[in-house]
Amino acid sequence: MSPTGYDLIVVGLGAMGAAVAYHASRLGLNVLGIDQYEPPHGLGSTKAETRITRLAVGEGPQYLPFVKRSHEIWRQLEVEAGAELLHECGGIIITEQEPVPGQRWEDFVVETARIASDGGISYDVLSPAEVRSQHRWITVPDDRNAGFEPTAGLVMAEDAVRVQLELAQAAGATLRLNERVLGVEPAGDHVVVRTPQGAFAGSHVVLATGPWFRELAAPVHARQVDVTRQVVYWFEVEELDAFTTQAIPFVMWIGQRDEDYIGLFPMPPGGGTPGVKILGEQFLSSTDPASVDRNVSQEEIDTFYDVHVAPKFSGITRNCIRAEVCLYTNTTNDHFLIDADPRSDRITVMSPCSGHGFKHSTALGEAVAQRIATGKSDNDLGPFRAR
Ligand SMILES: Cc1cc2nc3c(=O)[nH]c(=O)nc-3n(C[C@H](O)[C@H](O)[C@H](O)COP(=O)(O)OP(=O)(O)OC[C@H]3O[C@@H](n4cnc5c(N)ncnc54)[C@H](O)[C@@H]3O)c2cc1C
């Protein structure tokens, strides 16, 4: 083992790790990427084909530079890899006019409109009657707020991971797949990463282990995250053409309680599961990747349809053609955690999920890679340091 083996070892090659490996290789670093499986795989946070992206990010202005940059990079990746990654179908957000105090975010339509206005992003606040007349399939009641962003859309999440890993390899990165990292230890001017197959030295290490974050992170960071089980459903629709990204925007419908949230994703071009994808959110019961129940019962499907789908949309049948379990890695404040590890500033931990990380992922990877390569980044990672 040479202490100068690699400039950078990336542990975990999901949405975040693939982006770091791609950008770091492009910056000329000698990169080793290690994953316990073969990403994109279905066991962590990056599955189920698509992710919502919005330039007007109601989660806070600190995210805006990252999502803007991510859109630029996806467009570049599309040219480089000949893959379609970003579908700008637009997005509608619907919220309660009187949200319950203590919700995850302030009124999301109001915050989104504010960020759009400050950031020069096109955004239309709509009345419920306007939503109903433009989208007859949405049964929005009169006592809701609503807004539409034309530049919002869907990112092909699994394809984006695949493309970045392929391009990282083309730029010289070494990938070790189906190899689990057992430990990460600082050793003077490098860090040793241990797997059952051996020990690897890197000048820097990035831990981007998604829902497995607590296993390798220092206790002070591990305590700040919690993993929750989420279910994604695909329902058969009466007319497939009416529920594609060419025909309709995505919908984020935020209810009074966090668990009343639903997201509706139209079907992207190029195949995929032939139906509309709809998911909920829950933060009430914690789990971990080893013990999570990955089965979705018929009772769970029926309850979700009756409570969340039928009252809100028409044209969607109760026939669920696919259901998947996916994992959120939530921080205690719902924002990202990207920071130096207390054991060594040669180790960077990266836990940007809380259910909204994908849209920022490639720009976050770029910023982390720039920091390691040059000591600074174009976009400011400071807001994501641990509190
Ligand atoms: C259901 C669902 C819907 C979502 N919707 C959206 C959305 O619409 N818009 C949005 O922006 N975001 C969304 N998100 C969030 C987004 O998907 C996540 O932020 C993102 O996928 C997190 O990626 P990650 O790289 O942190 O984790 P992962 O993609 O899970 O990657 C972690 C990787 O680390 C590897 N690993 C872990 N431990 C080890 C080890 N010891 N050794 C080797 N390898 C290891 C794993 O195998 C895995 O490949 C959603 C998330 C979920 C679950």
PDBQT file of the ligand as one rigid body, heavy atoms in Angstrom, charges set to zero:
ROOT
HETATM    1  C1  LIG A 401     -38.498   8.043  -2.417  1.00  0.00    +0.000 C 
HETATM    2  C2  LIG A 401     -37.549   9.181  -2.606  1.00  0.00    +0.000 A 
HETATM    3  C3  LIG A 401     -37.945  10.253  -3.371  1.00  0.00    +0.000 A 
HETATM    4  C4  LIG A 401     -37.072  11.343  -3.541  1.00  0.00    +0.000 A 
HETATM    5  N1  LIG A 401     -37.471  12.364  -4.332  1.00  0.00    +0.000 NA
HETATM    6  C5  LIG A 401     -36.627  13.362  -4.588  1.00  0.00    +0.000 A 
HETATM    7  C6  LIG A 401     -36.981  14.364  -5.533  1.00  0.00    +0.000 A 
HETATM    8  O1  LIG A 401     -38.035  14.304  -6.144  1.00  0.00    +0.000 OA
HETATM    9  N2  LIG A 401     -36.086  15.360  -5.758  1.00  0.00    +0.000 N 
HETATM   10  C7  LIG A 401     -34.882  15.421  -5.133  1.00  0.00    +0.000 A 
HETATM   11  O2  LIG A 401     -34.125  16.358  -5.381  1.00  0.00    +0.000 OA
HETATM   12  N3  LIG A 401     -34.498  14.458  -4.250  1.00  0.00    +0.000 NA
HETATM   13  C8  LIG A 401     -35.339  13.439  -3.964  1.00  0.00    +0.000 A 
HETATM   14  N4  LIG A 401     -34.976  12.446  -3.107  1.00  0.00    +0.000 N 
HETATM   15  C9  LIG A 401     -33.666  12.506  -2.442  1.00  0.00    +0.000 C 
HETATM   16  C10 LIG A 401     -32.550  11.957  -3.324  1.00  0.00    +0.000 C 
HETATM   17  O3  LIG A 401     -32.958  10.817  -3.989  1.00  0.00    +0.000 OA
HETATM   18  C11 LIG A 401     -31.346  11.717  -2.410  1.00  0.00    +0.000 C 
HETATM   19  O4  LIG A 401     -30.928  12.974  -1.924  1.00  0.00    +0.000 OA
HETATM   20  C12 LIG A 401     -30.189  11.039  -3.111  1.00  0.00    +0.000 C 
HETATM   21  O5  LIG A 401     -30.607   9.930  -3.839  1.00  0.00    +0.000 OA
HETATM   22  C13 LIG A 401     -29.161  10.644  -2.057  1.00  0.00    +0.000 C 
HETATM   23  O6  LIG A 401     -28.065  10.015  -2.680  1.00  0.00    +0.000 OA
HETATM   24  P1  LIG A 401     -26.853   9.433  -1.845  1.00  0.00    +0.000 P 
HETATM   25  O7  LIG A 401     -25.714   9.309  -2.772  1.00  0.00    +0.000 OA
HETATM   26  O8  LIG A 401     -26.677  10.227  -0.592  1.00  0.00    +0.000 OA
HETATM   27  O9  LIG A 401     -27.336   7.977  -1.359  1.00  0.00    +0.000 OA
HETATM   28  P2  LIG A 401     -27.402   6.609  -2.208  1.00  0.00    +0.000 P 
HETATM   29  O10 LIG A 401     -27.803   6.890  -3.595  1.00  0.00    +0.000 OA
HETATM   30  O11 LIG A 401     -28.212   5.637  -1.414  1.00  0.00    +0.000 OA
HETATM   31  O12 LIG A 401     -25.896   6.132  -2.286  1.00  0.00    +0.000 OA
HETATM   32  C14 LIG A 401     -25.176   5.655  -1.190  1.00  0.00    +0.000 C 
HETATM   33  C15 LIG A 401     -24.227   4.593  -1.715  1.00  0.00    +0.000 C 
HETATM   34  O13 LIG A 401     -23.288   4.266  -0.713  1.00  0.00    +0.000 OA
HETATM   35  C16 LIG A 401     -23.008   2.879  -0.800  1.00  0.00    +0.000 C 
HETATM   36  N5  LIG A 401     -22.463   2.447   0.473  1.00  0.00    +0.000 N 
HETATM   37  C17 LIG A 401     -23.006   2.640   1.698  1.00  0.00    +0.000 A 
HETATM   38  N6  LIG A 401     -22.209   2.117   2.677  1.00  0.00    +0.000 NA
HETATM   39  C18 LIG A 401     -21.139   1.578   2.042  1.00  0.00    +0.000 A 
HETATM   40  C19 LIG A 401     -19.972   0.892   2.488  1.00  0.00    +0.000 A 
HETATM   41  N7  LIG A 401     -19.747   0.656   3.786  1.00  0.00    +0.000 N 
HETATM   42  N8  LIG A 401     -19.088   0.479   1.575  1.00  0.00    +0.000 NA
HETATM   43  C20 LIG A 401     -19.279   0.716   0.246  1.00  0.00    +0.000 A 
HETATM   44  N9  LIG A 401     -20.378   1.344  -0.240  1.00  0.00    +0.000 NA
HETATM   45  C21 LIG A 401     -21.283   1.788   0.649  1.00  0.00    +0.000 A 
HETATM   46  C22 LIG A 401     -24.382   2.281  -1.120  1.00  0.00    +0.000 C 
HETATM   47  O14 LIG A 401     -24.308   0.983  -1.664  1.00  0.00    +0.000 OA
HETATM   48  C23 LIG A 401     -24.953   3.301  -2.083  1.00  0.00    +0.000 C 
HETATM   49  O15 LIG A 401     -24.669   2.956  -3.439  1.00  0.00    +0.000 OA
HETATM   50  C24 LIG A 401     -35.809  11.350  -2.904  1.00  0.00    +0.000 A 
HETATM   51  C25 LIG A 401     -35.421  10.253  -2.130  1.00  0.00    +0.000 A 
HETATM   52  C26 LIG A 401     -36.276   9.174  -1.991  1.00  0.00    +0.000 A 
HETATM   53  C27 LIG A 401     -35.835   8.002  -1.165  1.00  0.00    +0.000 C 
ENDROOT
TORSDOF 0
